[in-house]
Amino acid sequence: MPLTDQKKAYLLALATVLLWSTVAAAFKLSLKYLSPLELLLYSSAVSTLVLGGAVLATGRVGDVHRSSAWEWLRSLTLGFLNPFLYYLILFKAYDLLPAQQAQPINYTWALTLAVLSVPLLGQRIGVGDFAGLILGYLGVLVISTEGNFFNLQFSNPFGVALALASTVVWALYWIYNTKDARHPVVALFQSFLCGTIITLIYFVVTAEFHFPEGRGIAGALYVGAFEMSFTFVLWLLALRYSENTARVGSLIFLSPPISLFFIYFFVGETIKVSTLMGLGFILLGLAVQKRFENRRQTGP
């Protein structure tokens, strides 16, 4: 029995969510053998190659050749935001924090996007957005203080600040990306190509090269393929096949709890009650925000 487009969309979306759920553990394991900058350099180079292959597979090479100077300038700006700045900050946050803290906090980027959309896109923040923000950042407070939120005793204030800063950069990237009319795969490839070049320049200026361990390279290969590139292509295909993007979009809520499973078994972190409580608040906040957003789109 042939699969319908909607079933294909669900399968692709579930595969994407499963892969994304592994990357927090992959970040933490890779950072045992690589510095945040090294992991960024090697993984972004891998992602550029994978996305280049996607451009070839989709027959979009001509789009790259025909890109204007303005489009390359846009790619340079987007590439600076992602992969360079976003992942440099995020990997440093993972280097400082337990994965079970960094991953849920980073997941509040959708809430940050709602806030930044007000001044940058002229959108209004509704009751659902406001309620989502309160619940989401209450969750961040619970996780980052390990339950001691009344005393405001943060386990690692700088690491928490970096994890929150990564959500700002990611939200800015997607806001700026909404104005890009290019095919998504072409835009991603050009942005990652520019971002990798920026990362290489930064590495040459600020770091000293040494041959990494094989396990570090293996981690960078995995992160570059399954966090930065291949999963984006799968997600775009899932959205294309789906009759309603909300049907597959809601599956992304499965990623954080599944991620804790991989963090527990592969990184060896004991999952704290405060992490589960905080994640619950974050997911509830995102769900409230999403529900009100769907209501606005469909009307009363």
Protein Blocks (a to p, Z undefined) as FASTA:
>chain_A
ZZdfklmmmmmmmmmmmmmmmmmmmmmmmmmmbcfklmmmmmmmmmmmmmmmmmmmnopm
mmmmmpcfklmmmmmmmmmmpmmlmmmmmmmmmmmpcfklmmmmmmmmmmmmmmmmmmmn
opacdfklmmmmmmmmmmmmmmmnnopamnopafblmlmmmmmmmmmmmmmmmmmmmmpc
bdfklmmmmmmmmmmmmmmmmmmmmmccddddfklmmmmmmmmmmmmmmmmmmmmmmmmm
pmblklmmmmmmmmmmmmmmmmmmmnopacdfklmmmmmmmmmmmmmmmmmmmmmmnoZZ
